[in-house]
Amino acid sequence: MGECISKYFLLNDEILEDVHFTDDWLKGERILYDVMRVIRGIPLFWDDHYERLRNSSALSGLPLQYSNLEIYRKLIQLIERNNILEGNLKMLFSQEDNNGKQNLIAYFVAHKYPLPSEYNSGVRTITLRAERKNPNVKLVNKSLRDRCNQLIAEEGVYEVLLVDHENNITEGSRSNVFFICQNEIITPPVSDVLPGITRAYILKICAELKMKIVARKVGLDEIDQFDGIFISGTSPKVLPVVAVNDYTFSFESILLKRIMQAFDRMIEEYIVQHKQANKEKV
């Protein structure tokens, strides 16, 4: 069964039992993937995930041979077959042979959602000197993921923040990172990171709330100058950070609380709107 935790998974046009799943599908250098959150049976921000897949496809040279609606209908069938209304759903796209045959694989994976106490008090993180070859493309990088997972387990932290060869903090192993300095929200430039979907919505929220947004490189050596830090992603949503290595931060930022509340409202509105749209699509 391996990485697949659900009873059923999708392989192209078939829904199969988990006994047929193999982690061999995770191996290789040209495997596009994406992970989305399912809430009350709705794949959250699906259109954004599909557009990110298309962008990764264009940048990697690995064609995406399925349309938005084709994949969406398959995912809804998989969710209903598993009867899983809450969880993280992963998709893989890979070329199986020299003829360019592409496999579409989708399945539920283990997730670690923050506890209510972690949203209230923040989480601890550590740094790791590591870089993605092409941060804008969501390609499977099993060695980096395994290394980060090991550090998370050994150090008892929630996330690992990556530091590049110029000593800049770029992103988390599975999250984007934001820094608060007085009335500014600072985040690494999109050229240096995977353009997270939650990240994009946070930037939209900040603009709507008239918050000043600054996209720039952030050096590890300036970490002590910030008033607060938070990460964003599929599982954490918007999550305060209370520590990076030995540096500690406040999690009482009014700006951060406003962003967290606005993002939760956005999710709720999306779910309500797409319940009916979901019926029409499928």
Secondary structure, 3 states (H helix, E strand, C coil): CCCCCCCEEEECCEEEEHHHCCHHHHCCCCEEEEEEEEECCEECCHHHHHHHHHHHHHHHCCCCCCCHHHHHHHHHHHHHHHCCCCEEEEEEEEECCCCCCEEEEEEEECCCCCCHHHHHHCEEEEEEECCCCCCCCCECCHHHHHHHHHHHHHHCCCEEEEECCCCEEEEECCCEEEEEECCEEEECCHHHCCCCHHHHHHHHHHHHCCCEEEECCEEHHHHHHCCEEEEEECCCEEEEEEEECCEECCCCCHHHHHHHHHHHHHHHHHHHHHHHHHHHHC
